[in-house]
């Protein structure tokens, strides 16, 4: 199914996706959060996590996400195994929720950090992608400050994702997050208007094609 009213928000860890989503919520927009869905699905599959990575990854009946993250960020094979388990389930849930929001006919947003890594528009049929952009060096500084992480682990988390400059080249819209909150809010307001304009034009084009096909069908 094509999700005409959905806009994917993506970026690099530390680029500011969570801040942008919070601003969008304040404006009344619905947000589908892939990370929240992943956390829910992770807990539902705790027994499979135990099978894959060992009992030490469980704290009682819950998955120790910090310990699991340390393993998968440092081990590409472990990361692949986790993704093969979780990604199909996350995908199905995102599509279900998006399908429900499509019925409203209103603009909504979908926070998918690994959108391009997991297939982009070839996998997720959303009309538009929005990259929250900050240079890799700035993302690193934010992670070190925010998470009190060491530089080695922070770099491992960044390097586990697609390079931010490659994501920038793939995105439909880019929201710069390199300054203060006021600048981010101003940029977000402008981009929302641009997205609405794009969607209106796409809707008009679809209507034009539909009308054109109807004329052709009647003439035949």
PyMOL commands that set and color helices and strands:
alter all, ss='L'
color gray80, all
select helices_A, chain A and resi 17-26+34-44+46-53+55-57+65-74+76-102+120-122+136-147+151-159+164-170+181-219
alter helices_A, ss='H'
color red, helices_A
select strands_A, chain A and resi 3-11+31-33+58-59+62-63+108-111+126-133+173-176
alter strands_A, ss='S'
color yellow, strands_A
deselect
rebuild
show_as cartoon
